[in-house]
Amino acid sequence: METLTIYHNPRCSKSRAALALLQEHQAPLRIVEYLKDPPTRAELASLRKKLGLAPSEWIRKSESEYKAAGLDPKSPDDKLLDAMAKHPILIERPIVVRGDRAVVGRPPERVLELLKK
């Protein structure tokens, strides 16, 4: 099986639960602590395609950085991706990637979808 990448925040219970599930299934993993090693703007654009979701569906609207960046529900996708690149705390977690597919691990069991061919 190809290596899965998990964009992980060890302080988040959902992220820890998703990681534990993947480890239980012995999935080969690359763990990216995205607050320490944030994805680039280009990587976020790639994640958008793999997730098949608009950025508004995987940005954390409850973070103070969301409002501070002047974002609202009508903000264009490019502005949301720019804000996530500048403030990675805005990225919903965890996100797990396998090849050209990705899922947001909420609930954590969603990450198991990537273990199926």
C-alpha positions in Angstrom: 0.0 0.0 0.0 1.2 3.5 -0.8 2.1 5.8 2.0 -0.7 8.0 3.4 0.0 11.6 4.5 -1.8 12.9 7.5 -1.9 16.6 8.2 -1.9 16.2 12.0 -2.3 18.4 15.1 -1.3 16.4 18.1 -3.3 18.7 20.4 -6.6 17.8 18.6 -8.5 14.8 19.9 -10.0 14.1 16.4 -6.6 14.2 14.8 -5.1 11.8 17.4 -8.1 9.4 17.0 -7.6 9.4 13.2 -3.9 8.8 13.6 -4.6 5.9 16.0 -7.0 4.3 13.6 -4.5 4.4 10.7 -1.8 3.0 13.0 -4.2 0.2 14.1 -4.6 -0.7 10.5 -0.8 -0.6 10.0 -1.1 1.9 7.2 2.2 3.3 6.1 2.2 6.9 7.2 3.9 10.2 6.7 2.9 12.5 9.6 3.0 16.2 8.9 2.5 18.4 12.0 1.1 21.2 9.8 1.3 23.9 12.5 5.1 23.3 12.6 5.5 22.5 8.9 2.7 24.3 7.1 1.6 23.4 3.6 2.4 25.9 0.9 -0.3 27.8 -1.0 0.4 25.4 -3.9 0.0 22.4 -1.6 -3.3 23.8 -0.3 -4.6 24.2 -3.9 -3.6 20.6 -4.6 -5.4 19.5 -1.4 -8.5 21.3 -2.6 -8.6 19.1 -5.7 -7.9 15.9 -3.9 -10.6 16.7 -1.3 -13.1 17.7 -4.0 -14.3 20.4 -1.6 -14.4 24.2 -1.7 -12.0 25.7 0.9 -15.0 27.0 2.8 -15.8 23.4 3.6 -12.4 22.7 5.3 -11.5 26.0 6.9 -12.0 26.5 10.7 -14.3 29.5 10.9 -14.3 29.5 14.7 -10.6 30.5 14.9 -9.8 34.2 15.7 -7.6 34.3 12.7 -10.6 33.8 10.4 -12.2 37.0 11.5 -8.9 38.9 11.8 -8.2 38.0 8.2 -11.4 39.7 7.2 -13.0 36.4 6.0 -16.7 35.6 5.9 -18.9 33.0 4.2 -18.8 34.9 0.9 -15.0 35.1 0.8 -13.6 33.8 -2.5 -11.7 30.5 -2.6 -8.4 32.2 -3.4 -8.7 34.5 -0.3 -9.5 31.4 1.9 -6.5 29.5 0.6 -4.2 32.5 1.0 -5.4 32.8 4.6 -4.9 29.1 5.3 -1.3 29.3 3.9 -0.6 32.3 6.2 -2.5 31.0 9.2 -2.3 27.1 9.2 -4.4 27.0 12.4 -7.3 27.7 10.0 -6.9 24.3 8.3 -9.5 21.7 9.4 -7.8 18.7 10.9 -7.0 16.0 10.3 -6.6 15.7 6.5 -5.4 12.4 5.2 -4.1 12.0 1.6 -3.6 8.9 -0.5 -2.5 9.5 -4.0 -5.0 11.7 -5.7 -7.7 11.4 -3.0 -8.0 13.0 0.4 -10.5 13.2 3.2 -11.1 15.4 6.2 -11.1 13.0 9.2 -14.3 14.2 10.8 -15.5 11.9 12.1 -12.1 10.2 12.5 -13.5 7.0 10.9 -13.7 8.8 7.5 -9.9 8.2 7.1 -10.6 4.5 6.7 -12.1 5.2 3.3 -8.6 5.8 2.0 -7.6 2.2 3.0 -10.0 0.8 0.3 -8.7 0.6 -3.2 
